[in-house]
């Protein structure tokens, strides 16, 4: 089958890499794609949110499966347009995609259907937010309602710090993602884990899991980013953690969606905090995560294209793939001062001399005259697989050093503690 991957980040590069190796995939194309995807198939110069142009080109090109990568495409209704045109699409429509595109909708959905989540207050103005914080005790998680590219969440240690964030956002019209609504949540204590469930409109089953690192600096310091690294499978969780998540999170989520008339097709990312009382939902994402996808994909063997196609057609064939017992660790290489600044880079090396078990996935980038121009921000995700997390980590950082030497720029940075201390 001919497959279209929508998006241009490292997540889409990873999806393209695995799809291209699938027995049922005859060709993979990308819109708009990046320097990595261009090595496997054509990149279309079409925005990931331009549903009309994507659908028209997909029809002309005989696309038999579309895979939506970024949340912006889902929120723009690209999946709805493609499905309306008769193109099987792995990725939810705009309505069910609100589980990610609106933090307020998502919180209310969880409350309606008894899904464990942090207690929260919704505020819609500066005055309401200020009053709520005056009455707040302890730390506070402040979330912008809309899509904010992973930068719409601030964990404030106390009410005074929370008030400063709220004052800045409202007074300077700087609420990430726009809008005026905020979610003020209690701060849960525990360990974070991301569980991915495959959905075909009727069934929703846990598929795989990973742990990511969101802070910019070592030791979980600095501002929140879109993700500076990840590893899979998760370490030191209960042996039956996926069964617990299936029962307490995934099953009631599916029941809630069906009860509200929503047809969800795609992957549902459940960002969880594992507390002393079990898992609580921190957030839903309506797509594969980034950088979690980059450490999940190398562990998947088999016909990944068939897996996604059968889900898109309403009867997911879980036997299409297997997941390796090996571990995978990924480290994000970003421009200095990310996420505060994202200066573009030009003339980067296009390929890297690495061990066979190491793979590099490009972020937003463009091939040019045998080199690569990168938009800045998260430039690359470097990964390696090995029998244990510790071995995968060592080999990943060896690959990071090789990539750094070949790129030869002082304008890049990365965390040195991804998956540190794990067996």
Secondary structure, 3 states (H helix, E strand, C coil): CEEEEEECCHHHHHHHHHHHCCCCCCEEEEEECCCCHHHCCCEECCCCCCHHHHHHHHHHCCCCEEEECCHHHHHCCHHHHHHHCCCCEECCCCCCCHHHHCHHHHHHHHHHCCCCECCEEEECCHHHHHHHHHCCCCCEEEEECCCCCCCCEEEECCHHHHHHHHHHHHHCCCCCCCCCCEEEEECCCCEEEEEEEEEECCCEEEEEEEEEEEEEECCCEEEEEEEEEEEECCCCCCCCHHHHHHHHHHHHHHHHHHHCCCCCEEEEEEEEEEECCEEEEEEEECCCCCCHHHHHHHHEEECHHHHHHHHHCCCCCHHHEEECCCEEEEEEEEECCCCCCCCCEEEECCCCCCCCCEEEEECCEEEECCEEEECCCEEEEEEEEECCHHHHHHHHHHHHHHHHHHHCCCCEECCCCCCCCCC
